[in-house]
Amino acid sequence: MPSSAGDRFWQLSGGVARCGACGRRMRVVCRTKRPKKKPPRRYGYYRCVASHDNGEEGCANGRMVSAAVLEAKV
């Protein structure tokens, strides 16, 4: 079932997106930036679940991939 975390439909959640380094699923990660004198902006990313949970010991791929960029490629 796709995630609706962060009031957004995540097209590649639910185990569809996989890490290129270890093959485990990618987890949804939301970040909010609050610039001065502007409304907050939410950014969505996908990140390897093993790296998210265990750092470099879990997976060497510690990068977060922009959801907009990855979903556009798929």
C-alpha positions in Angstrom: 0.0 0.0 0.0 1.4 3.4 -0.9 2.3 5.8 1.9 0.5 9.0 2.3 3.0 10.4 4.8 3.4 14.2 4.8 0.0 14.8 3.1 1.5 13.7 -0.2 1.1 10.6 -2.3 4.4 8.7 -2.5 4.4 6.9 -5.8 7.4 4.6 -5.1 6.7 3.7 -1.5 5.6 0.3 -0.4 8.8 -1.5 -1.5 8.8 -0.4 -5.2 11.9 1.7 -5.0 15.1 -0.3 -4.1 18.6 0.7 -3.0 21.2 0.3 -5.7 23.9 -0.7 -3.2 22.1 -3.3 -1.0 18.8 -4.0 -2.7 16.7 -3.2 0.3 13.6 -0.9 0.0 13.7 2.9 0.1 12.0 4.7 3.0 10.1 8.0 2.7 11.8 10.9 4.5 10.2 14.3 4.8 12.1 17.5 5.8 10.6 20.9 6.5 12.7 24.0 6.0 11.6 27.2 7.7 13.2 30.2 6.0 12.9 33.6 7.7 9.9 35.7 6.7 8.6 32.9 4.4 6.2 30.0 4.9 7.7 26.6 5.7 8.4 24.3 2.7 8.3 20.5 2.8 10.7 18.4 0.8 10.4 14.7 0.2 13.1 12.2 -0.2 13.7 8.4 -0.5 16.5 6.8 1.6 17.7 3.3 2.0 16.0 1.7 5.0 19.2 -0.1 6.1 21.2 3.2 6.0 18.5 5.1 7.8 18.3 2.6 10.6 22.0 1.5 11.0 24.1 4.2 9.3 27.1 3.0 7.2 27.1 -0.4 9.0 23.7 -1.1 7.4 24.4 0.2 3.9 27.1 2.3 2.4 24.5 4.3 0.4 23.7 7.1 2.9 22.3 9.5 0.3 18.7 10.7 0.2 17.3 11.0 -3.3 14.8 13.7 -4.1 11.3 12.3 -4.5 10.5 14.7 -7.3 13.6 13.7 -9.3 13.3 10.0 -8.8 9.5 9.9 -9.5 10.1 11.9 -12.7 12.6 9.4 -13.9 10.3 6.5 -13.3 
